Amino acid sequence: MTKKIEFTDRAKEQIEKIISEDQIKKFFRISVKGGGCSGFKYNFSFDNKINKEDVLFGNAIIDNTSLDIISGSVIDFKKEMIGESFVINNPKASSSCGCGLSFSV
């Protein structure tokens, strides 16, 4: 089974913008960590290296364990009155927290 992630144009543009502004940041890292109010939480960071368990999606990297949990998701970047953030629409999430970063499967 192929593991797929889709990035909206807004997300791609924002990742490119951040990476181009800082020569140290080379990749946008998406990971899933245990914790949060619903069991798992999304973590967004930047990295300058790819590990052997990472899968590359353009300028984004996701480790295989996290990819198993978010495969099939759409990554977006939203600007709202309360701020700007990356958002993951994960079809595997059975519930999520109001913050949008915490979820359960």
C-alpha positions in Angstrom: 0.0 0.0 0.0 1.4 3.4 -1.0 1.4 6.0 1.8 0.3 9.3 0.4 0.1 12.8 1.8 -1.4 15.8 -0.1 -0.2 19.4 0.4 -2.4 22.3 -0.6 -0.9 25.1 -2.6 -1.1 27.3 0.5 0.9 24.8 2.6 3.5 24.4 -0.2 3.9 28.2 -0.5 4.3 28.7 3.2 6.9 25.9 3.6 8.9 27.4 0.7 8.6 30.8 2.2 9.9 29.8 5.6 12.7 27.6 4.1 13.9 30.4 1.7 14.1 32.9 4.6 16.5 30.8 6.7 19.4 29.0 5.1 19.7 26.6 8.1 16.2 25.2 7.7 16.2 22.8 4.8 13.1 20.6 5.4 9.7 20.9 7.0 9.3 18.0 9.4 5.8 16.6 10.3 5.6 14.1 13.1 3.0 12.5 15.4 3.8 12.3 19.1 2.0 10.6 21.9 0.2 13.0 24.2 -2.2 15.9 23.8 -5.7 15.9 25.1 -6.9 13.2 22.6 -4.0 10.7 22.6 -1.8 11.9 19.8 -0.6 15.3 18.7 0.8 16.7 15.5 4.3 18.3 15.7 5.6 20.7 13.0 9.3 21.6 13.0 12.2 22.3 10.7 15.3 20.1 10.2 18.4 20.2 8.1 18.8 16.4 7.7 16.9 13.4 6.5 17.0 10.3 8.7 16.9 6.8 7.2 13.3 6.2 8.5 12.1 9.5 6.8 10.0 9.8 3.7 10.5 12.9 1.6 7.5 14.8 0.1 9.0 17.8 -1.7 10.6 19.9 1.1 8.6 18.0 3.8 9.8 15.0 5.7 7.7 12.5 7.7 9.1 9.5 9.6 7.5 6.2 8.7 5.8 5.7 12.1 4.1 9.1 11.8 3.3 8.5 8.1 1.4 5.3 9.1 -0.9 7.4 11.2 -1.4 10.3 8.9 -1.3 8.6 5.5 -4.2 9.9 3.3 -4.2 13.3 5.0 -4.2 16.7 3.5 -1.8 19.3 4.9 -3.0 22.9 4.6 -1.9 26.3 5.9 -4.7 28.6 7.3 -4.7 32.3 8.1 -7.4 33.2 10.5 -8.1 36.1 12.9 -6.6 34.1 15.8 -3.4 33.4 13.9 -1.7 31.3 11.2 -1.1 27.6 11.4 -0.5 24.4 9.5 -3.6 22.1 9.7 -3.9 18.4 9.0 -7.1 16.9 7.7 -6.6 13.3 8.7 -9.3 10.8 7.6 -8.1 8.3 10.2 -8.7 10.6 13.1 -11.8 9.4 15.0 -11.9 12.5 17.1 -9.9 15.7 17.6 -9.4 18.4 20.2 -10.6 22.0 19.7 -7.0 23.1 19.2 -6.7 21.0 16.0 -3.4 19.6 17.0 -4.5 16.7 19.2 -6.5 13.7 17.9 -7.2 10.0 18.4 -7.4 7.2 15.9 
